[in-house]
Each structure stands twice: as structure tokens, then as C-alpha cells.
Amino acid sequence: MVANVIVLLKTFRLAASLAAFLMVTGCAASSTFSAYPKQIQPLITSLSNRTLIDVSQCLPSECKSSDLILYNMERGRLAQITGSSDSSMADFRAAMEKIRENDEKALISASAIGATAAATLVNDNAIPYEGEGYERVLLHHYQAINYLQKKDLEGAGVEIRRANAEQNESLKRFENEIDRAREEAEKKNVGRGTSRIDTYYAQMDEVAGRVKNSFQNAYTFYLSGFMYELLRQPNDAYIDYKKALEIYPENRFVQKDVLRLAAKLDMREELEELKQRFPIGSQRYIEEDGVGSGELLVLFEDGFVPQKQEIKIPIPVSRSGLITIAFPIYHAKWSAQIPLQVLNNTEFIGSTETICDIRALAVKALQEKVPVIATRQIIRAVAKGVTASAAKENLGDLGQFAANVWNIISENADLRSWLTLPASAQILRTRLAAGSYRLALEHPMAGATTYADVEINAGGKTVLQVVRAGRQIYSLATPF
């Protein structure tokens, strides 16, 4: 009896020491033991129900934690949708500064070593969140929209250029991460169990296959092209519209803009090639007379990205039998993307068309990291198996039992991602006579028709940002 008590005391001391270690490394402030989607669901619910929420009092401690990049992105997005652009800019800026700090500091640091050690002992949530490539791109994208809403074209231009640069940098980071994971796997002879892991992730192939990679999106390139047009730089606009077209060639508004600028810039050979490639779009590419009219660009962001779910996979470990490891996966059913219809009184103006399936970017980002995740998970399985064996040798069956209980309790999949992002981004671009409009916005998933007051200036351009959250429609128009 006394011996058993001593064993339990030693076990509790081990747990207490580990908890203290996590506090020192800053990991306890993250989602180490609590599923991240549950923490963010109140924000999503408030947007979906249109209930008032004080952004300044939202996630105050989380926005200063080791996961501050992610929490500030969530809060900044919430503020932007609800019209608090100053708060949104501040939160996005805080996330950007932390990302920049992390990228500039040495890869090997005390905090990095501590986080990696904690991840080996506990789970991947112990690693401070750095932001996925597509999230970093969209962070600058949405900051550019904040500047646009303030009619600060210079600031918007800076952010959109950063977004475009990030699309290239994310690819380089990903390749380096894969190389490091491969080296680590070879060094530690990690290989068993990976085929079983690949089988589970194969179910995401269809959705992930909708995009070439998770680092580039046509939505950001298109917004960049539009901003260059606002800045009267048609050559730069043409380049980015072409990039958007390469990524998402199905969008007819992108087709039209590429054809229009090819004609305007006298790109004769390219124009003929484009006409053959897009015969429908070529019938309507000629720029209309701008006298007495202006352009309307609708940026429609629909729904929310799916949330990761947890699956547990048993991994065979020598001397310890099977060790169960938790993995993140997407199980959501993929419904068709529904366009937003825009009307002026009863006159139909047009419907939006998808330019970016952000759901697919999220799935692709997870799929791309499977080799990294698998390597880290198997290394952890081996480490936990060794710990359980050592506990049995030193403390007997009760020690092994305590170690196994700890392994089960601590094994949580990393479900973190930017959850207030939309499921898809769609655009509509058209020309209207100058004047004031009260446009009707109709979507079958919204509760009722929503109206947006829009001003169209002769020879100008107006951006109408529309976000659907549940049955609620949020909108904000900015004329130029």
C-alpha cells in the first residue's frame, strides 16, 4: 500500500513538473489541452446571429498568448466584418508584427526548443501557431481591404504587394519544412505507420485537387489588379489579372478584365490567343463608354471555412505495442457554392462568380503538411512508448498505467486554423449609370433580402464588400 502511494506521488510530481514546463515555455496559454474550434465558436455564433460583441473585450488574454498570431487574426476579421476597421487594422498589425519577429529571429532559440520538446511530450498544440501560408496571404489581403475602406490607396497598395510576396515566400517555407521533416525521419528511422496515415488523408484528395497549391489564390491577385487600376497602372493590373486567370480560369469576370486590358494595352498577339481560349468572354471584353457611368465591384465572401476534426490512429511501437496518436482531418461535406444575386429594385444586375475556394486552400494546406505531421506524430508515439516502458520498469504496472493515462489525456490533435475566414470568395463586376442606389442582395442561405446603399461616381469605381455569416448579410460600400 505504501509503495503504491509513493508511485502515485511520483506520477503526480511528473505531471506537475510537466505542467510547470509548459507554463515556462508559454505553451499553456495556447490550445494544448482545449480544442481550438470550441474557443472560437462564440465569435462565429455572434456573427451568425448578429449579436453585439465588444471587440476590445474579446479574447484579451488569448491575443497576448503564444498563439497571438491566430487569435489576433480572428479578432481582426470579426472587427472588419462588423465595421470596426480601426480595431481590425490594429489586430492584423499585431499578428503581422509577430509573424515578422518569428521569421527574422534565429530558428534555434530557447523558446523554439522548449516548444518542440513540449510537442514531443504532449501534442502539436504546444507549438506556437505560426500561420499557414494561405492565412498569411489573406492577412495582408484583408489589411489591404481595411486601407481601401479608408480610401488610403497607398497603404492598400503596400499590403497587397506584401500579400503577393507572401504567396512566393510561403512556397519556399513549405519546401524547407518538408526537407527538414524528411531529414528528421531519416535520422530517427521513422517510417512505420506512414502508409496507414496516408490512407486516412486520401479522402481529402478530391477537395484538395481543386487547387494546385495552398499558397496562391486568384482572389488576392484579382484584388491586386483592381488596386493597380485604381492607381492608374494598367500594365501592373494586367499582369496580376493574368495571374488570377491562370489560377482560376473559369471566372468570366477575370476573363473579361484580362481581354479588356490586353486590348487597351495593344497586346495583339496575346489578345488573339485569349480570344481563342475564351470565345464567350471575348464577345464582351470591349470597355464600355465611361461617360456618365462608373464601375461596381462586388466582393462576396460566403460562409465560414470548415473546421478540422480529430481522428485517432494506432501506431505500432516496439516494446510498447500500439500507441494511439491524434491527427487533424477535414470530414465536412462539400456543398456547391451558391452565388449572390444583386438587383436594383426589380432589375437584375448580375450574380457573383467564384474566384477562390478557400475551403480547398485549407484542405490543401493540411494535405501538404501530412509528411511533416506524420513524422512528428510517429516520433512522439515512439517517445511516449519509451516513457511507458520506462515507467513500468521503474514503477511497475501502476507506473505504466499512469504513463498510459497521461498519453491518452495529452494526445489531442492540432485543430487550429483561421476559422472566421469565408468558405469561398466570389466577385461581380459591372457598369452602372452614375447615381445613388439601394441594391438588393439575395442569397438562398440568408434569412431575407438585404439592402446596400451604393454610390456610383461617373468615371469612378465602387467596391461593395459583402459577407454572409449564417443567415446574416454584412455589407459596406466604398466609392472611388
Secondary structure as UniProt FT lines:
FT   HELIX           2..24
FT   TURN            25..26
FT   TURN            28..31
FT   HELIX           36..49
FT   HELIX           55..57
FT   TURN            60..61
FT   HELIX           62..64
FT   TURN            66..67
FT   HELIX           68..81
FT   TURN            82..83
FT   HELIX           85..104
FT   HELIX           110..121
FT   HELIX           124..126
FT   HELIX           133..149
FT   TURN            150..151
FT   HELIX           153..187
FT   TURN            188..189
FT   TURN            192..193
FT   HELIX           194..201
FT   HELIX           202..204
FT   HELIX           205..208
FT   TURN            209..210
FT   HELIX           218..230
FT   TURN            231..232
FT   HELIX           234..247
FT   TURN            249..250
FT   HELIX           252..264
FT   TURN            265..266
FT   HELIX           268..277
FT   HELIX           279..282
FT   TURN            283..284
FT   TURN            291..292
FT   STRAND          293..302
FT   STRAND          309..317
FT   TURN            318..320
FT   STRAND          321..329
FT   STRAND          341..344
FT   TURN            345..346
FT   STRAND          347..351
FT   STRAND          353..357
FT   HELIX           358..368
FT   HELIX           370..410
FT   TURN            419..420
FT   STRAND          424..433
FT   STRAND          435..442
FT   TURN            444..445
FT   STRAND          450..456
FT   TURN            458..459
FT   STRAND          461..469
FT   TURN            470..471
FT   STRAND          472..479
//
